[in-house]
Amino acid sequence: MMISVNGEAFETAPEVRTVGELLCSLGLCDQRVAVEHNRTILPKASYADAKISEGDALEILSFVGGG
């Protein structure tokens, strides 16, 4: 299915149905990220249950430390 990830068109694998599965497919399973799904910020606890559908828009932000 076609979705938008960080403003870019992205085609998911057929088995990717949730935000959590998408993050894992992108190699971000164990990363600290914030996810906005269709203009709503998701709590991390809901990543495994948040379904993605054709045309959805996601913004994925990684945390970067520094000093």
TAHU-V621633 format. One record per helix or strand of 3 or more residues. SS is the DSSP state (H for helix, E for strand). FROM is the first residue (numbers start at 1). LEN is the number of residues. If there is no record, write none. Layout:
BEGIN
ss->(SS SS)
from->(FROM FROM)
len->(LEN LEN)
END
This chain:
BEGIN
ss->(E E H E E H E)
from->(2 8 19 33 40 44 57)
len->(4 4 7 5 3 3 6)
END
